[in-house]
Amino acid sequence: MGELALEHLSEDDIRILVRHPDPEKRANAAQRICRTVRTSSLSDSETQLATDLLKFMAKDAVEMVRRALAITLRNSQELPRSVALQLISDVDNIALPIIEFSPVLTDEDLIEVLKSDAAAKILAVARRPKVSGNLVKAIVRYGDSKAVATVAANDGALIDADTAEDILDFYYDDDLIKEAMISRADLPNTIMEKLISMVSEEAAVILNEKHKIAAPQAVNIASQARERASLDLVLDDDSDKDIREFSLHMAQMGRLTPSFIIRAIGLGRMSVVKHSLAVLAGISSNKAGLMMYDTGPFGLSALCKQAGLSELNAKIVRAGCAIYRDLEISGIEYDANYFQTLMLERTLTLPFDIPEADKEWLMERLDASDRQAA
């Protein structure tokens, strides 16, 4: 290995990935290697080694390691197509990020995914940032109404007049699909006229008032925006008093939910997490802080239980606190955006069934963080 004269790849990380018995350490090493592959200009010999390492990760028996690979290289051109094809045949937790985001997959690859009749994977194809006209036709052919509604609402999907008419003819009584079509800005007048004759009075009003998004979608988007804005309103360096008052306000509004705490964990907003758990548990923030960072096995577990979190949500909180501590004590000085990216990637890599809505929200924030870094 020394003969390769490694400039970017870490020999320590390679050893951990190949030999270490602890799955979490292998997953963290895999993530670091993947980030190097994504961000560094590797030599020819390093590129070949990296390809071999990615193939090795994709065969790791532990889902956590394969998930680290899928999350970190989900939208990278540096992911070998052969590895991407292996990952999209994996379990949903690993396959979906690659199916939804990977630029190395061809339309032919994605059509094979559609033929698999796997509902979650078909939805992931429908959510891709760009969906060609041929893929849209295939989604209409192989997908269910939810997949068709999803691609209809996707502004990155190319829907020509003939396909739009086929969708409306087949799903003439499906309000969700009609409302998704209304939200599009690229439909020809003939299709819009057909829609006007089909839609309900409420949707017609929305259309006539020139809203770009149908009501149910607007509510959903507004809810996500509100959740994002709520977390961005308060900063970790705000005073304890301000964050405590913010948490109390969220509780009074009925919005201090496990979902809110999971999302704060993913962003590394630990002051928000501390005060939120304190409010839910009915204890002082100082006591909650001591329980969160108690090195014993019971402090944080007891806090989560007192706050009324389920066993799964408590596991996510405990794991998130451990990730945060590991990054804090690493001795590396991260800028804020990079630190948040690492928190999001590692949270999404956790071997737990994070609720789908929260997973999608965290993935959105990770994409936004990647775009900001770029």
Buried (B, 14 or more C-beta within 10 A) or exposed (E): EEEEEBEBBBEEBBEBBEEBEEBBBBBBBBBBBBBBBBEBEBBEBBBEBBBEBBEBBBEBEBBBBBBBBBBBBBBBEBBBEEBBBBBBEBEBBBBBBBBBBBEBBEBEBBBBBBEEEBEEBBBBBBBBEEBBBBBBBBBBEBBEEBBBBBBBBBEEBBBBEEBBBBBBEEBEEBBBBBBBBBBBEEBEEEBBEBBEEBBEEEBBEBBEEEBEBBBBBBEEEEEBEEBBEBBEEBEBEBEEEBBBBBBBBBBEEEEBBBBBBBBBBBBBBBBBBBBBBBBBBEBEBEEBBBBBBBEEEEBBBBBBBBBEBEEBBBBBBBBBBBBBBEBEEEEEEBEEEBBBBBBBBBBBBBBEEBBEBBBBBBBEBBBBBBEEEE
